[in-house]
Amino acid sequence: MEPKVLLVYPPNQLMPVELPRPDGSLGPLYLAGALERAGIEVDVLDASVGTPDDSLETTFNNRVLQSNGLIRIGMTAERISEVISNGGYNVVGVNSNFTPQTKMALEVARLAKGVSEDILVVAGGVNARALPGRFLAGGVDVVCATEGERIIVELARRLEEGRNLEVSGTITTKRGIVVRHPLRAGDTVTNLDELPFPTWQKLPFEQYDGIASAGRDSLKQNERSASLMTSRGCPFRCAYCHISMEKQNEKESGGIGALRTKSVSRVMEEVKCLKALGVKKIYFEDDSLLAHKSRVKEIFTKVTGMGMKIADVNGVNLTHFLKGGPGGKPMIDVEYLELLASAGFDQIVFPVESASQRILNKYATGKLNHAKLDVVELVKLAVRIGITCPVNMMIGFPDETEEEILSSIELGRRLVDAGAPYCSLYVPIPFPGSQLHEIALHDGYLASNFDTDAFNWRKPTMRDTTVSPERIEELQQWGWRDINPKEYVRKRLEMDIGRRWKSGEPEVA
């Protein structure tokens, strides 16, 4: 049987206050590149916007309030089934990185099986490999337990040759029991220059261009953006991040949490591909982009020299804004901030996370040391250089005290006073695949039958924490209103009410 593969970004489901945007992340594009390199036919579908034959009014702008209180955004189930059926696909790959989107990923799996039970459904991404039992019970045949470029090609080849599908680095079921097929030596790509180029050309850019929020920041229409990764992994292992467990369980993950980098020449080749596709702004998806300063400086200088802008970055660690000063004492690297500003970084979100060094040491690898880095001074310098720096704080870790929470809120207030335009207060979420998830299950902060739809930053997911969930939510709402500029709070509340009104959800939940 000659394989024909469809890789799917599922529809989205969001809280009414969240800003919807298409996906376009790199995972499926790397898989498509690997399949094409192997001579296997492959298509990519972003179900949030649909195919070029679909209208945004029937996909991205078709927002339906579900019984779980979340808004479904994207192609209808009937339309997704039609695309799978008409395309003659016998392999459907489903991307699932984010736990709150589990329902949407499993919807695509069930739709594929509804078209034909013979379709091989493969799921990959951090969330899928963290919840293999749920995915395998929900219509998925194979879950990728690591990076999938090799796995997807081998699965397609075995399907073509009629061989068994027990591929190393996958998770399947046998007589109702979940079975892990261990990785072999060499299964993980360590030299990232050997990776296929992502198939950006398969993204529905024409659909994206019709959406003002197509990028990670508020881009103007016709200012096309796309994702790029110069590295994989991270030098840190924060408990609330999937990399913490990837490093802890290296045999199962293949060591994919370790920081690996592409050569600068390879990165620039990818930038040229994006420029040829009309991309104006690049979103760096690296988990720790700024780790090697000399390399980053070279990349940024070359990117801006080509007339490209940098839209945003995913992974920023504040410790990388330090350098050695007189006598070895660390000091803020002003020149580095100036380089970032000149390269087009007019906004960088600063992940301060907590004012408590105990919390940072326990849950964030101690990657920020308040004794070494004055974050208030960092904000002042960034603003003076021309970088807008919103701040992220996290409150409500399992053993965090109310005193520690209040100290973080107070630090947020000082950072706003120093020039940060606003400070977001997030509740830590025990996402499957992270050490925090394992802690929450082991210590009874999370039931084993947890509802993935409930995993959102607005309401505490963990129970029996030192500060009660109800009190954490109260402190979050009070703190956010208290520390942020009144005009910002007013605009956000008006926006939230407007989205609730459009979605049909009551203004007061």
C-alpha positions as CSV (number, residue, x, y, z in Angstrom):
1,M,0.0,0.0,0.0
2,E,1.6,3.3,-1.1
3,P,1.5,5.7,1.8
4,K,-0.2,9.1,1.5
5,V,0.1,11.2,4.7
6,L,-1.9,14.1,6.0
7,L,-0.4,16.0,9.0
8,V,-3.0,18.0,10.9
9,Y,-2.9,21.0,13.2
10,P,-6.2,20.4,15.0
11,P,-8.9,23.1,15.6
12,N,-8.4,25.2,18.7
13,Q,-10.5,25.4,21.8
14,L,-9.9,28.6,23.9
15,M,-11.3,30.5,26.8
16,P,-13.4,33.4,25.6
17,V,-10.8,35.8,26.9
18,E,-8.0,34.3,24.8
19,L,-6.7,35.7,21.5
20,P,-7.2,33.1,18.8
21,R,-4.5,32.6,16.3
22,P,-3.5,29.9,13.8
23,D,-0.8,27.4,14.8
24,G,1.9,27.1,12.1
25,S,4.4,25.6,14.6
26,L,7.3,23.7,13.3
27,G,6.7,20.1,14.4
28,P,4.5,18.9,11.5
29,L,6.6,20.9,9.0
30,Y,9.8,19.0,10.0
31,L,7.8,15.7,9.6
32,A,6.6,16.8,6.2
33,G,10.2,17.6,5.2
34,A,11.4,14.2,6.3
35,L,8.6,12.4,4.4
36,E,9.2,14.4,1.2
37,R,13.0,13.7,1.5
38,A,12.0,10.0,1.6
39,G,9.8,10.4,-1.5
40,I,6.5,10.0,0.4
41,E,3.5,12.1,-0.6
42,V,2.4,14.4,2.3
43,D,0.0,17.3,2.8
44,V,-0.4,19.6,5.8
45,L,-3.7,20.9,7.1
46,D,-4.2,23.7,9.7
47,A,-7.7,22.9,10.7
48,S,-8.0,26.3,12.5
49,V,-8.1,28.0,9.1
50,G,-8.8,25.2,6.6
51,T,-7.7,24.7,3.0
52,P,-7.5,27.4,0.3
53,D,-11.0,26.3,-0.7
54,D,-12.4,27.2,2.7
55,S,-13.5,30.6,3.8
56,L,-12.3,32.1,7.1
57,E,-15.9,32.7,7.9
58,T,-16.5,29.0,8.0
59,T,-13.3,28.2,9.8
60,F,-11.2,30.7,11.8
61,N,-14.2,33.0,12.3
62,N,-16.6,30.2,13.0
63,R,-16.5,30.3,16.8
64,V,-18.8,27.9,18.7
65,L,-19.4,27.8,22.5
66,Q,-19.0,24.2,23.7
67,S,-20.5,22.6,26.7
68,N,-17.1,22.7,28.5
69,G,-17.3,26.5,28.4
70,L,-14.5,26.8,25.8
71,I,-14.8,28.3,22.3
72,R,-14.1,25.9,19.4
73,I,-12.4,27.6,16.5
74,G,-11.8,26.1,13.0
75,M,-13.2,23.7,10.4
76,T,-16.3,21.8,11.3
77,A,-16.0,18.1,12.0
78,E,-17.8,17.3,8.8
79,R,-15.4,19.4,6.7
80,I,-12.3,17.8,8.3
81,S,-13.8,14.3,7.5
82,E,-14.4,15.5,3.9
83,V,-10.8,16.6,3.4
84,I,-9.5,13.3,4.8
85,S,-11.8,11.2,2.7
86,N,-11.4,13.2,-0.6
87,G,-7.6,13.2,-0.2
88,G,-7.3,9.4,-0.1
89,Y,-5.0,9.5,2.9
90,N,-4.0,6.3,4.6
91,V,-1.9,7.9,7.3
92,V,-3.1,10.8,9.5
93,G,-0.6,12.5,11.8
94,V,-2.0,14.6,14.7
95,N,0.0,17.3,16.4
96,S,-0.6,17.7,20.2
97,N,1.8,19.9,22.2
98,F,-0.7,21.6,24.5
99,T,-2.8,19.8,27.1
100,P,-5.8,22.1,26.9
101,Q,-6.1,21.1,23.2
102,T,-6.3,17.3,23.9
103,K,-9.9,17.2,23.1
104,M,-9.3,18.7,19.7
105,A,-6.5,16.4,18.8
106,L,-8.6,13.3,19.8
107,E,-11.5,14.7,17.7
108,V,-9.2,14.6,14.6
109,A,-8.2,11.1,15.4
110,R,-11.8,9.9,15.8
111,L,-12.7,11.7,12.5
112,A,-9.9,9.9,10.7
113,K,-11.1,6.5,12.0
114,G,-14.6,7.5,11.1
115,V,-13.5,7.9,7.5
116,S,-11.8,4.4,7.6
117,E,-10.7,2.1,10.3
118,D,-7.7,1.3,8.0
119,I,-6.2,4.7,8.3
120,L,-3.1,4.7,10.5
121,V,-3.4,7.5,13.0
122,V,-0.2,8.7,14.6
123,A,0.1,11.3,17.3
124,G,3.1,13.3,18.4
125,G,4.1,16.2,20.5
126,V,4.8,16.8,24.2
127,N,1.2,16.3,25.3
128,A,0.6,13.1,23.2
129,R,3.7,11.3,24.5
130,A,2.9,12.4,28.1
131,L,-0.7,11.0,27.9
132,P,-0.2,7.9,25.6
133,G,-3.0,5.9,27.3
134,R,-5.6,8.6,26.6
135,F,-4.5,9.0,23.0
136,L,-4.3,5.2,22.3
137,A,-7.8,4.9,23.8
138,G,-9.1,7.8,21.7
139,G,-8.5,6.5,18.2
140,V,-4.7,6.9,17.9
141,D,-2.7,3.8,16.7
142,V,0.8,5.0,17.4
143,V,2.2,7.7,19.7
144,C,5.7,9.1,19.1
145,A,7.7,9.0,22.3
146,T,10.5,11.3,21.0
147,E,11.2,13.5,18.0
148,G,9.4,12.1,15.0
149,E,11.3,12.8,11.8
150,R,12.7,9.2,11.6
151,I,9.6,7.5,13.1
152,I,7.1,8.9,10.7
153,V,9.1,7.8,7.7
154,E,9.7,4.3,9.1
155,L,6.0,3.9,9.9
156,A,5.1,4.9,6.4
157,R,7.6,2.5,4.9
158,R,6.4,-0.4,7.1
159,L,2.8,0.3,6.1
160,E,3.8,0.3,2.5
161,E,5.6,-3.1,2.9
162,G,2.9,-4.6,5.1
163,R,5.3,-5.1,8.0
164,N,4.4,-4.7,11.7
165,L,4.3,-1.1,13.1
166,E,6.4,-1.7,16.3
167,V,8.9,1.0,15.6
168,S,11.5,1.9,18.2
169,G,10.7,5.2,19.9
170,T,6.9,4.6,19.7
171,I,4.1,3.6,22.1
172,T,1.3,1.3,21.0
173,T,-1.1,-1.2,22.5
174,K,-1.0,-5.0,22.4
175,R,-4.0,-6.9,23.7
176,G,-5.2,-3.7,25.5
177,I,-1.9,-3.1,27.2
178,V,0.2,0.0,26.5
179,V,3.6,-1.0,25.2
180,R,6.7,1.2,24.8
181,H,9.2,0.3,22.1
182,P,12.6,1.4,23.4
183,L,14.8,3.8,21.5
184,R,17.8,2.5,19.7
185,A,21.3,4.1,19.7
186,G,21.3,6.8,17.0
187,D,17.5,7.3,17.0
188,T,17.9,10.9,18.2
189,V,19.3,13.6,15.9
190,T,22.2,15.3,17.6
191,N,23.6,17.2,14.6
192,L,20.6,19.4,13.8
193,D,22.1,20.4,10.4
194,E,21.1,16.8,9.3
195,L,17.4,17.6,9.8
196,P,15.2,18.2,6.8
197,F,14.2,21.7,6.1
198,P,10.7,22.5,7.4
199,T,8.1,22.6,4.6
200,W,6.9,26.2,5.3
201,Q,5.5,26.2,1.7
202,K,2.8,23.8,2.8
203,L,1.4,26.3,5.3
204,P,-1.8,28.2,4.2
205,F,-0.1,31.6,4.2
206,E,-2.9,33.1,2.1
207,Q,-5.3,32.2,4.9
208,Y,-3.0,33.5,7.5
209,D,-2.6,36.8,5.7
210,G,-6.3,37.5,6.2
211,I,-5.9,37.3,9.9
212,A,-4.4,40.3,11.8
213,S,-3.3,38.1,14.7
214,A,-1.5,35.5,12.5
215,G,1.7,36.2,14.4
216,R,2.7,35.9,18.0
217,D,2.5,39.7,18.3
218,S,-0.1,42.1,16.8
219,L,1.1,42.2,13.3
220,K,-0.3,44.3,10.5
221,Q,-2.1,42.5,7.8
222,N,0.1,41.5,4.9
223,E,3.1,41.5,7.2
224,R,3.7,37.8,7.0
225,S,5.4,35.9,9.9
226,A,6.7,32.3,10.4
227,S,8.4,30.2,13.0
228,L,12.1,29.2,12.9
229,M,14.2,27.2,15.4
230,T,18.0,27.5,15.6
231,S,18.3,24.9,18.4
232,R,16.4,22.3,20.3
233,G,16.4,21.6,24.1
234,C,17.5,23.8,26.9
235,P,20.4,24.1,29.5
236,F,17.8,24.3,32.3
237,R,15.2,21.9,33.6
238,C,12.4,23.9,35.2
239,A,9.8,21.7,36.9
240,Y,6.9,23.3,35.1
241,C,8.5,22.6,31.6
242,H,8.5,19.3,29.6
243,I,12.2,19.5,29.3
244,S,12.5,18.6,33.0
245,M,11.1,15.1,32.4
246,E,12.9,14.7,29.0
247,K,16.2,15.1,30.9
248,Q,15.1,12.9,33.8
249,N,13.9,10.1,31.5
250,E,16.7,10.3,28.9
251,K,16.3,6.6,27.9
252,E,12.7,7.0,27.0
253,S,13.0,10.5,25.4
254,G,16.3,9.9,23.6
255,G,17.9,12.8,25.4
256,I,16.0,15.4,23.4
257,G,15.9,17.8,26.3
258,A,19.7,18.5,25.9
259,L,20.6,21.8,24.2
260,R,21.5,21.1,20.5
261,T,22.2,23.9,18.0
262,K,22.2,24.3,14.2
263,S,25.2,25.9,12.5
264,V,24.8,29.6,11.7
265,S,25.1,28.8,8.0
266,R,22.2,26.3,8.3
267,V,20.1,28.9,10.1
268,M,20.7,31.5,7.4
269,E,19.7,29.0,4.7
270,E,16.4,28.6,6.4
271,V,16.0,32.4,6.7
272,K,16.5,32.7,2.9
273,C,13.7,30.1,2.4
274,L,11.4,32.2,4.5
275,K,12.2,35.4,2.7
276,A,11.5,33.7,-0.6
277,L,8.0,32.9,0.7
278,G,7.3,36.5,1.5
279,V,7.9,36.3,5.3
280,K,8.7,39.6,6.8
281,K,9.0,38.7,10.5
282,I,10.5,35.6,12.2
283,Y,9.3,34.1,15.4
284,F,12.2,32.1,17.1
285,E,10.7,29.0,18.6
286,D,13.8,27.9,20.5
287,D,13.4,26.9,24.1
288,S,16.5,28.8,25.0
289,L,17.5,31.0,22.2
290,L,19.9,33.4,24.0
291,A,22.1,30.7,25.5
292,H,25.2,31.2,23.3
293,K,25.7,35.0,23.0
294,S,28.3,35.1,20.2
295,R,26.2,32.7,18.1
296,V,23.0,34.7,18.7
297,K,24.8,38.0,17.9
298,E,26.0,36.6,14.6
299,I,22.5,35.2,13.7
300,F,20.7,38.5,14.6
301,T,23.2,40.6,12.7
302,K,22.8,38.5,9.6
303,V,19.0,38.3,9.9
304,T,18.5,42.1,10.1
305,G,21.1,42.5,7.4
306,M,18.8,40.6,5.1
307,G,16.0,43.1,5.8
308,M,14.1,40.6,8.0
309,K,12.5,41.6,11.3
310,I,12.3,39.5,14.5
311,A,8.7,39.2,15.7
312,D,9.3,37.6,19.0
313,V,11.1,34.7,20.8
314,N,9.8,31.8,22.8
315,G,12.5,31.0,25.3
316,V,14.2,33.9,27.1
317,N,16.1,33.3,30.3
318,L,17.0,36.4,32.2
319,T,20.4,35.1,33.3
320,H,21.6,35.5,29.8
321,F,21.4,39.3,30.2
322,L,24.3,39.1,32.6
323,K,28.0,39.2,31.9
324,G,31.1,39.2,34.0
325,G,32.1,42.6,35.5
326,P,35.0,44.0,37.4
327,G,36.4,41.4,39.8
328,G,34.2,38.7,38.2
329,K,31.0,40.3,39.7
330,P,28.1,39.8,37.3
331,M,26.5,42.9,35.7
332,I,23.8,43.6,33.2
333,D,25.0,43.2,29.6
334,V,23.9,46.5,28.2
335,E,25.6,45.9,24.9
336,Y,23.6,42.7,24.5
337,L,20.4,44.5,25.1
338,E,21.3,47.2,22.6
339,L,22.1,44.5,20.0
340,L,18.7,42.9,20.6
341,A,17.0,46.3,20.2
342,S,18.9,47.0,17.0
343,A,17.9,43.6,15.6
344,G,14.3,44.5,15.9
345,F,13.4,43.3,19.4
346,D,11.0,46.1,20.3
347,Q,9.3,43.8,22.8
348,I,10.7,41.0,24.9
349,V,8.6,39.3,27.6
350,F,10.7,39.0,30.8
351,P,10.0,35.8,32.7
352,V,10.8,36.9,36.2
353,E,8.5,34.1,37.6
354,S,8.8,34.7,41.3
355,A,10.2,37.1,43.9
356,S,11.0,34.1,46.2
357,Q,14.4,32.7,45.6
358,R,13.3,29.5,47.3
359,I,10.5,29.0,44.7
360,L,12.9,29.8,41.9
361,N,15.5,27.3,43.2
362,K,13.0,24.6,43.7
363,Y,10.9,24.9,40.5
364,A,12.9,27.0,38.1
365,T,16.4,25.5,38.4
366,G,17.5,28.7,40.1
367,K,18.1,30.1,36.7
368,L,17.3,33.6,38.1
369,N,19.3,34.7,41.1
370,H,17.9,37.8,42.6
371,A,21.1,38.4,44.5
372,K,23.0,38.6,41.2
373,L,20.5,40.2,38.8
374,D,18.5,43.3,39.8
375,V,15.4,42.8,37.7
376,V,14.0,46.2,38.4
377,E,17.2,47.7,37.1
378,L,17.1,45.4,34.1
379,V,13.6,46.7,33.2
380,K,14.8,50.3,33.5
381,L,17.7,49.7,31.2
382,A,15.6,47.8,28.7
383,V,13.0,50.6,28.5
384,R,15.8,53.2,28.2
385,I,17.3,51.3,25.3
386,G,13.9,51.1,23.6
387,I,12.7,47.5,24.5
388,T,9.2,47.1,25.8
389,C,9.3,44.4,28.4
390,P,6.1,43.0,29.8
391,V,6.6,40.7,32.8
392,N,5.4,37.2,33.6
393,M,5.1,36.1,37.2
394,M,3.8,32.7,38.6
395,I,1.9,32.4,41.8
396,G,0.4,29.3,43.5
397,F,3.1,26.6,43.5
398,P,2.0,23.6,45.7
399,D,4.0,24.6,48.8
400,E,4.2,28.4,48.2
401,T,3.1,30.5,51.1
402,E,0.8,33.5,50.9
403,E,3.8,35.6,52.1
404,E,5.8,34.5,49.0
405,I,2.8,35.1,46.7
406,L,2.4,38.6,48.1
407,S,6.2,39.3,47.6
408,S,5.8,38.3,43.9
409,I,2.9,40.6,43.5
410,E,4.9,43.4,45.2
411,L,7.8,42.8,42.8
412,G,5.4,42.9,39.9
413,R,4.3,46.3,41.1
414,R,7.9,47.6,41.3
415,L,8.6,46.3,37.8
416,V,5.5,48.1,36.4
417,D,6.6,51.3,38.2
418,A,10.1,50.8,36.6
419,G,8.6,50.8,33.1
420,A,7.1,47.4,32.3
421,P,3.8,48.0,30.4
422,Y,2.1,45.3,32.4
423,C,2.7,42.3,34.6
424,S,0.8,39.0,34.0
425,L,0.2,36.7,37.0
426,Y,-0.1,33.1,35.9
427,V,-1.0,30.1,38.0
428,P,1.4,27.2,37.6
429,I,-0.2,24.4,35.6
430,P,1.0,20.8,36.2
431,F,1.2,20.0,32.5
432,P,1.6,16.3,31.7
433,G,5.2,15.7,30.7
434,S,6.6,18.0,33.4
435,Q,8.1,17.3,36.8
436,L,5.4,19.5,38.3
437,H,2.8,17.1,36.9
438,E,4.6,14.1,38.6
439,I,4.9,16.0,41.9
440,A,1.2,16.9,41.7
441,L,0.1,13.3,41.1
442,H,2.5,11.8,43.7
443,D,1.6,14.3,46.4
444,G,-2.1,14.4,45.8
445,Y,-2.4,17.9,44.3
446,L,-4.0,16.4,41.2
447,A,-6.4,13.5,40.7
448,S,-5.3,10.9,38.2
449,N,-8.5,11.3,36.2
450,F,-7.9,15.1,35.7
451,D,-9.8,16.9,33.1
452,T,-7.5,18.3,30.4
453,D,-10.1,21.0,29.5
454,A,-9.6,22.5,32.9
455,F,-5.9,23.2,32.4
456,N,-5.8,27.0,31.9
457,W,-3.9,29.9,33.5
458,R,-7.0,31.6,34.9
459,K,-8.0,29.0,37.5
460,P,-5.7,26.8,39.8
461,T,-5.7,23.2,38.7
462,M,-4.1,21.8,41.8
463,R,-5.9,21.1,45.1
464,D,-4.9,21.0,48.7
465,T,-2.0,23.4,48.1
466,T,-0.5,25.4,51.0
467,V,-2.6,28.4,49.9
468,S,-6.1,27.2,48.9
469,P,-7.0,27.3,45.2
470,E,-9.8,29.7,46.0
471,R,-7.4,32.1,47.7
472,I,-4.8,31.8,44.9
473,E,-7.5,32.8,42.4
474,E,-8.5,35.7,44.6
475,L,-4.9,36.9,45.0
476,Q,-4.3,36.6,41.3
477,Q,-7.4,38.7,40.3
478,W,-6.7,41.3,43.0
479,G,-3.0,41.5,42.3
480,W,-3.5,41.8,38.5
481,R,-5.9,44.7,38.9
482,D,-3.8,46.3,41.7
483,I,-0.3,46.3,40.1
484,N,-1.1,47.1,36.5
485,P,-1.8,50.6,35.0
486,K,-5.5,51.5,35.2
487,E,-5.7,52.2,31.5
488,Y,-4.3,48.8,30.7
489,V,-6.7,47.0,33.1
490,R,-9.6,49.0,31.6
491,K,-8.7,48.0,28.0
492,R,-8.2,44.4,28.9
493,L,-11.5,44.1,30.7
494,E,-13.3,45.8,27.8
495,M,-11.6,43.3,25.4
496,D,-12.6,40.3,27.6
497,I,-16.2,41.4,27.8
498,G,-16.3,42.0,24.0
499,R,-15.0,38.5,23.3
500,R,-17.4,36.9,25.8
501,W,-20.3,38.8,24.1
502,K,-19.2,37.6,20.7
503,S,-18.8,34.0,21.9
504,G,-22.2,34.0,23.6
505,E,-20.8,33.3,27.0
506,P,-22.3,35.2,30.0
507,E,-20.1,38.1,31.2
508,V,-20.1,36.7,34.7
509,A,-19.2,33.0,34.7
